[in-house]
Amino acid sequence: MTDQTVGAQPEGATGPPAAELATRGFIGRPWPTILAATFAGLFAMSLSFMVALPILVSMVALFAGILLVFGFRTGDMRYRLTADGLQRSFRPLAARFFHLPGREQTFRFDQMRFYRRDRDWSRYRVQEVESLTIGVRRPPYRIVIHDMIDKAEFGAFADRFEQLAARDITEIPRKPGFYQSVWAMLLTALFAVIAVVLILLFAIGMLNPTGIFRLLVVIIPGVIYMAWRVTAAHRRSSD
């Protein structure tokens, strides 16, 4: 993998691009960034408490710490597929704000360990979101690409990646998505058992109001959602 300033010709780039995709996302895996942002916000707020600043300033410090981390770890992405591998240009939001250059990385196909194409439901977008996860042998170790801007363009890009990954000289294994895995089936079965037990307790009058609320609002909808996702995922894989 090579890191370069955006605009320079990346190492190993040969031939015209097989596909391109512009999107937004995290520079690495999402959860470390979210945890770091949370820690930074809480740390900034704690410092403001220590010096007895007003509560309004403390809230500003909380959001400033969170936004600072997200500003350097999220931003605009552009992916480019070639016969040799995947190139990613990344410009963090903070770099764009301060008029700083971004970076460009190149990942060859022989540096990729696996890939996973999956779908999930986004609560804040209120729609299904598709993602392409690529495991690589160097930092950031996993590249997660979402259809954040254009679903049709993402679909064409992901299809082209799968075609290149299926070549004899590439042989990048595809791992099943979460809802296609045994773990999802076991988790769904566990939720179903819990729901049945709670329904029986409700029928014999041993469930308190809090338990009834969890049963109706959390457990039963969760079982229905998981069963729907697992069924849909296995139906797509069999098509």
Stockholm file with secondary structure:
# STOCKHOLM 1.0

chainA/1-239         MTDQTVGAQPEGATGPPAAELATRGFIGRPWPTILAATFAGLFAMSLSFMVALPILVSMVALFAGILLVFGFRTGDMRYRLTADGLQRSFRPLAARFFHLPGREQTFRFDQMRFYRRDRDWSRYRVQEVESLTIGVRRPPYRIVIHDMIDKAEFGAFADRFEQLAARDITEIPRKPGFYQSVWAMLLTALFAVIAVVLILLFAIGMLNPTGIFRLLVVIIPGVIYMAWRVTAAHRRSSD
#=GR chainA/1-239 SS CEEEETTSCCTTCCSSCSEEEEEEEESSCHHHHHHHHHHHHHHHHHHHHHTTCCHHHHHHHHHHHHHHHHHHHEEEEEEEECSSEEEEEEEEHHHHHTTCCCEEEEEEGGGEEEEEEEEEEETTTTEEEEEEEEEESSTTSEEEEECSSCHHHHHHHHHHHHHHHTSTTTCCCEECCGGGSHHHHHHHHHHHHHHHHHHHHHHTTCCCHHHHHHIIIIIHHHHHHHHHHHHHHHHHHHC
#=GC SS_cons         CEEEETTSCCTTCCSSCSEEEEEEEESSCHHHHHHHHHHHHHHHHHHHHHTTCCHHHHHHHHHHHHHHHHHHHEEEEEEEECSSEEEEEEEEHHHHHTTCCCEEEEEEGGGEEEEEEEEEEETTTTEEEEEEEEEESSTTSEEEEECSSCHHHHHHHHHHHHHHHTSTTTCCCEECCGGGSHHHHHHHHHHHHHHHHHHHHHHTTCCCHHHHHHIIIIIHHHHHHHHHHHHHHHHHHHC
//
